[in-house]
Amino acid sequence: MKGSPASAMFMTQPPLSTHSLEDVSHLAQTWLENCESLHTYCSAVEETPLPSRLLSVSGDDEIPTVRLVETRGIVGRYCALSHCWGAEHKRPLRTKRNNFQQHLEDISFEHLPATFQHTMLLIRSIGIRFVWIDSLCIVQDDYQDWEDEAKEMGKIYRNAAFVIAAAGSRDSTEGLFNKELTRPAIVKAPYISAGVAKGYYNIAAQSQYPRELLYKAPLLERAWCFQELYLAQRVVAFMPGAVSWTCNEGCLTERGTEEDASTMASGSWFEILRAYTQRLLTFPSDRLHALKGVASEMQKTRQDSFLFKYGIWEDQIYEQLLWRRTRPHHEDDSLHLPSWCWADTGGAKVWWYNDWVEIHEGMPKTFTIDESGSLNVLGHVAKTGIVISLLPQEVEDEIRERFPEKTLLPGWSSDDDSVPPYLLTNRSHGNMIMGIGVFDGSPVLQASFLFLVSVARGARTP
């Protein structure tokens, strides 16, 4: 955390025995007011240009009137919901072409799933009129509308007064308040002074930190939600057994447990990709779209361009090619991109650059990408025979002895028999060791390699 400790920046509230709307809305409003008035590194919640569509919540406090509105560039305050859609038979109510006009007139509150109802009652009690929910604010069967709104996702979550995260719910039917708080066991310990019992201490095990709970939540398994929480400036997260607040200066639960704030991923693009590729997508075609908002936010501080078609930055193309999967993956979700592109298939991936950054040196751009996605090598190209063999134990032992603090290969460990490392030797030059490689599947006898990194003769490298 930057600045003062969280305890000095938040006015904590007494624990809640249950997750009631009245208690949580009061708590969320207090957290928001404290954040606006006390936090140096959090901007005030001011009126901002609204997303193109929002849900207006008005009227009765118990059964409010809900309708879809087209904002047409007006300014105001709104919240956004981050939630799991769930299995097909539990998908939430959606805006489509055939009900778009009806939703502009009215959306039946009784027909909304529990998570949506709880969200609307929460913002209504806080005094915020508008909320953005993806399934209702985007015309789901209009690809052009979906693509246009996806481009604005970064702004939508960044500009929200706060994001409501249904972190503990696997689908929209489970609601925000899906589990009561469990009270910790309390033990009495005597307070003794000068041999005389003066009273008792009440001692209870501290509940898990907010982020420990959040990282275990169903919401964090989803790729779209990774982006939403990464971009949000403030998050009220409803987790199994706890409600938390997170902003630039702290993370706090209603029990008063607190910890320093940190972003969902660091500013490193490679660490963002590492975290993002571990998440799940219902539709593989969303793989690049679900990350576009993060790229748009990073573009504000970068001079190069983001090549959306391949999910890479222009100034770091060669580093972004140095990736591998952390476990075998079935390639039935291909986007038909070039094989060098990390976004072609799903599955968790890691980047070599991320683990060996301290020995990396800038290299000249030795290739370009043409319109078809082929890599055009501009420098010297040579063809030689490479022999692929399992890495001998003595070679591995020597590397680990010389470089004890290094990871042999990103995401690989000696306990992982499914992806063993292989030794690559040059058959044409006396079996000179060229490097170490890990294959996504079983290595083939005929394989092509493009070496992007070279070192001076005699340099000490693994």
SVG drawing of the C-alpha trace seen along z (x, -y; Angstrom):
<svg xmlns="http://www.w3.org/2000/svg" viewBox="-43 -15 78 54">
<polyline fill="none" stroke="black" stroke-width="0.4" points="0.0,0.0 1.1,-3.5 0.8,-6.1 -0.7,-5.6 -1.6,-2.2 -5.0,-0.9 -6.1,-1.2 -5.6,-4.9 -7.4,-5.3 -10.6,-3.3 -13.2,-3.6 -14.0,0.0 -17.4,1.2 -18.6,3.8 -18.9,7.4 -22.1,8.4 -23.9,11.5 -25.6,12.0 -25.4,10.5 -28.4,8.3 -29.1,5.6 -29.4,2.9 -26.1,3.7 -24.2,4.2 -25.5,1.0 -24.6,-1.0 -21.2,0.5 -20.6,0.0 -21.7,-3.6 -19.4,-4.2 -16.5,-2.7 -17.2,-4.8 -17.4,-8.0 -14.2,-7.2 -12.4,-6.4 -13.5,-9.7 -12.7,-11.9 -9.6,-10.2 -7.6,-8.4 -4.7,-10.2 -4.4,-7.7 -8.1,-7.3 -9.9,-9.8 -13.3,-11.2 -16.4,-9.6 -17.4,-12.3 -20.0,-12.4 -18.5,-10.9 -19.7,-10.2 -22.0,-7.3 -21.8,-4.1 -24.0,-4.0 -26.7,-2.0 -27.4,-1.5 -30.2,0.0 -32.2,-2.7 -33.4,-1.6 -36.1,-3.8 -39.5,-3.8 -40.3,-1.4 -37.4,-0.4 -38.5,3.3 -39.7,3.9 -38.1,1.1 -38.9,0.1 -36.1,1.3 -35.6,0.3 -32.9,0.1 -31.9,-3.5 -29.8,-4.9 -27.7,-7.6 -26.7,-9.5 -23.6,-11.0 -25.0,-12.4 -22.9,-12.4 -23.7,-10.8 -22.7,-8.1 -23.2,-4.4 -22.1,-1.0 -21.1,2.1 -21.6,5.7 -19.0,8.4 -20.6,11.9 -20.4,15.4 -23.0,16.3 -23.0,20.0 -24.1,23.1 -26.4,22.7 -29.6,23.6 -28.8,20.9 -27.8,18.1 -29.2,14.7 -31.9,12.7 -30.4,11.1 -31.2,8.2 -31.6,9.4 -33.0,7.9 -36.5,9.3 -36.8,7.8 -34.7,4.7 -37.7,2.3 -39.5,4.0 -36.4,3.6 -36.4,-0.1 -39.9,-0.4 -39.7,2.0 -37.8,5.0 -39.8,7.1 -37.9,7.0 -39.5,10.4 -38.1,12.0 -34.5,11.0 -32.1,13.5 -31.2,13.1 -27.8,11.6 -29.3,8.8 -32.1,8.2 -29.6,7.9 -27.4,5.6 -30.3,3.2 -31.6,3.1 -28.0,2.4 -27.4,-0.6 -30.9,-1.8 -30.3,-1.9 -27.0,-3.7 -28.6,-6.4 -27.1,-5.5 -29.6,-5.3 -27.8,-3.4 -26.0,-0.1 -24.3,1.6 -24.8,5.3 -23.3,6.9 -26.1,9.4 -28.7,6.6 -26.7,3.6 -25.3,5.3 -27.5,6.7 -26.3,10.2 -27.3,11.5 -26.0,8.4 -22.3,9.0 -21.6,5.4 -23.1,4.0 -21.3,6.6 -18.0,5.7 -18.6,1.9 -19.4,2.3 -16.4,4.7 -14.1,1.9 -15.5,-0.3 -15.1,2.3 -12.1,0.6 -13.8,-2.7 -17.0,-1.1 -15.3,0.7 -12.7,-2.1 -15.3,-4.9 -17.8,-3.0 -18.3,-4.5 -17.5,-1.0 -17.8,2.5 -20.0,5.0 -18.4,8.4 -20.6,11.5 -17.4,13.4 -18.9,16.3 -21.7,17.1 -21.2,19.6 -24.2,18.2 -26.7,15.4 -29.3,17.4 -27.2,17.6 -27.3,13.9 -24.9,11.7 -25.8,12.8 -25.4,16.5 -23.8,17.5 -24.1,16.2 -21.1,15.2 -19.8,17.9 -18.8,16.6 -15.2,17.7 -14.8,19.7 -13.9,17.5 -11.7,18.5 -11.4,16.7 -7.9,16.1 -7.4,14.6 -5.7,11.2 -3.4,11.4 -1.6,8.5 0.8,8.9 -0.6,12.3 -4.2,11.2 -6.8,12.0 -8.2,8.7 -10.5,10.0 -10.5,11.9 -9.4,11.5 -11.6,12.8 -9.4,14.4 -10.6,15.5 -8.9,16.8 -8.6,14.0 -10.6,14.6 -8.9,15.1 -7.7,11.9 -10.0,10.6 -7.7,11.4 -7.2,15.0 -11.0,15.4 -11.3,13.6 -8.6,15.7 -10.6,18.9 -13.9,17.5 -15.6,18.8 -15.5,15.3 -11.7,15.4 -11.9,18.5 -13.4,16.5 -11.3,14.6 -13.8,11.8 -14.0,11.2 -10.2,11.0 -10.3,7.9 -13.3,6.4 -11.6,6.6 -8.2,5.5 -9.8,2.3 -12.0,1.4 -10.9,-1.4 -13.1,-0.3 -14.6,3.2 -17.2,4.4 -16.8,8.2 -19.3,10.6 -17.4,13.8 -18.4,17.0 -18.6,15.9 -17.3,12.3 -17.9,8.9 -14.8,6.9 -13.9,3.5 -10.8,3.0 -9.4,-0.3 -6.0,-1.8 -5.2,-2.2 -6.5,0.9 -8.5,4.1 -10.9,4.5 -13.7,6.9 -16.6,6.0 -14.8,7.8 -12.1,5.3 -9.4,7.5 -7.2,5.5 -4.2,5.8 -2.3,3.7 -3.9,3.4 -2.3,4.8 -3.7,5.0 -5.1,8.3 -1.9,8.5 1.1,6.3 1.9,3.8 4.0,6.3 2.3,7.5 3.9,10.9 2.5,11.3 -0.9,10.2 -0.8,12.8 0.4,15.5 -2.6,14.7 -5.1,14.2 -4.4,17.5 -5.2,19.5 -8.8,18.2 -11.7,19.9 -13.8,18.8 -17.2,20.1 -16.5,18.9 -12.9,19.3 -13.7,16.6 -13.7,14.1 -10.0,14.9 -8.6,11.6 -11.8,9.5 -11.7,10.3 -8.3,8.7 -8.8,5.7 -9.8,3.4 -6.6,4.1 -4.6,3.4 -6.5,0.1 -5.7,-0.9 -2.0,-0.1 -2.0,-2.0 -2.3,-5.2 1.3,-4.8 2.8,-3.1 4.2,-4.6 3.9,-1.5 0.7,0.1 -1.2,3.1 -1.7,5.6 -5.1,6.8 -5.3,9.5 -2.5,11.4 -2.7,10.0 0.9,8.6 2.6,5.2 4.6,3.9 7.8,3.1 8.1,6.5 7.2,9.0 10.2,11.2 9.8,11.6 6.1,12.4 7.0,15.3 8.9,17.0 5.9,18.8 4.9,22.3 2.0,24.1 2.3,25.3 0.4,28.5 -0.9,30.5 -3.8,28.9 -6.4,30.2 -6.3,28.0 -10.0,28.0 -10.4,24.3 -8.0,22.9 -8.7,19.4 -6.8,20.3 -4.0,17.8 -0.4,18.5 1.2,21.2 3.6,18.7 0.7,16.7 -0.2,17.4 -3.8,16.5 -4.4,19.3 -5.3,21.8 -6.5,21.7 -4.8,23.1 -2.4,21.7 0.9,20.3 4.1,18.8 6.7,16.6 10.5,17.2 11.1,13.5 9.2,13.3 11.6,15.7 14.9,14.6 14.3,10.9 17.5,10.0 19.8,11.6 17.7,10.3 19.3,7.7 17.5,5.8 17.8,7.3 17.4,5.7 14.1,6.5 15.2,9.3 11.9,10.1 8.5,8.7 4.9,10.0 3.2,9.9 -0.5,9.7 -1.0,13.5 0.7,13.7 3.9,15.3 7.2,14.3 9.7,12.9 13.2,13.2 15.4,10.3 18.8,11.5 21.0,14.4 19.1,17.7 20.9,21.0 19.6,24.6 21.2,27.2 20.4,30.6 19.1,30.7 19.1,33.8 16.3,34.0 17.0,36.1 15.8,36.2 17.8,34.0 20.5,36.0 20.3,35.9 23.9,34.8 23.3,31.7 20.2,30.8 22.2,31.1 25.0,28.9 22.6,26.2 20.8,26.2 24.2,26.0 25.3,23.0 22.0,21.2 20.3,22.2 17.9,19.3 16.7,19.7 13.8,21.7 15.1,24.2 12.2,23.5 9.2,21.3 6.4,23.4 8.4,26.7 9.5,28.6 11.4,31.8 8.3,33.4 6.3,32.8 6.6,35.9 4.0,34.8 6.3,32.2 9.9,33.2 12.7,31.0 14.7,32.0 18.3,31.3 18.8,29.8 22.2,30.5 23.6,29.5 24.4,32.6 26.5,30.6 28.8,29.1 30.0,32.0 26.8,32.3 27.2,28.8 24.5,28.0 22.1,25.5 19.7,25.2 16.9,26.8 13.3,27.1 9.9,28.3 7.3,29.5 3.5,29.1 3.2,32.8 5.6,35.6 8.5,34.2 8.7,35.1 11.8,36.1 11.4,33.2 11.0,29.9 11.8,26.3 13.3,23.8 13.8,20.0 16.5,18.9 15.7,15.3 18.3,15.0 22.1,15.1 25.0,14.4 28.7,13.4 31.2,16.2 32.4,17.5 29.6,15.9 28.5,17.9 24.9,18.8 22.7,21.8"/>
</svg>
